[in-house]
Amino acid sequence: GCLLTDSSVSSLCHVIRSCCISSLRVLDLNENTINEDGIKVLSTLLNNDSSALRQLEISSTTITEVGAMWMSIAFSSNHFLEELNLSRCNISPSSLLLIDNALANNTETHLRRVLLFQTATREVIMNKDWQSRHIFLFKPTEGYNHRWGASGV
């Protein structure tokens, strides 16, 4: 990561909205210290109709219940994001359900892949009948270094 904080993410999103929202396709914020406020700012970026963002990488961040609420608001109307990496975010099962419900109720979503690898919620994910069918559990294989890994569901 680049050691970005919520404040840094806010500044970055302001710059993106000002100059390159219609051309930015991938935003990689993996392994930064992004919490509720940063997720809230990102959600406003995801709700911008001018956005061309197709892939959002936010693995190894902390997504709390409040952060999941902001993400679910963004995903309820987002129609351009195709891939989302939430690996190692320690998202609680109830937060995952918020996100899943938002995706299930968004008939215009293009989100096809959500990367989610975390041991703590593995059993919950594998035993739930997800409404949206967009949440996938990916297991890294030995020597894992591929961006999206292999499906483990």
Protein Blocks (a to p, Z undefined) as FASTA:
>chain_A
ZZiafklmmmmmmmmmmmmmmmmmbdcfehiacdfklmmmmmmmmmpmkbcbfbdcfehi
acdfklmmmmmmmmmmgckbfbdcfehklpafklmmmmmmmmmmmmkbcbfbdcdddfkl
mmmmmmpccfklmaccddddehiabfnlpafZZ
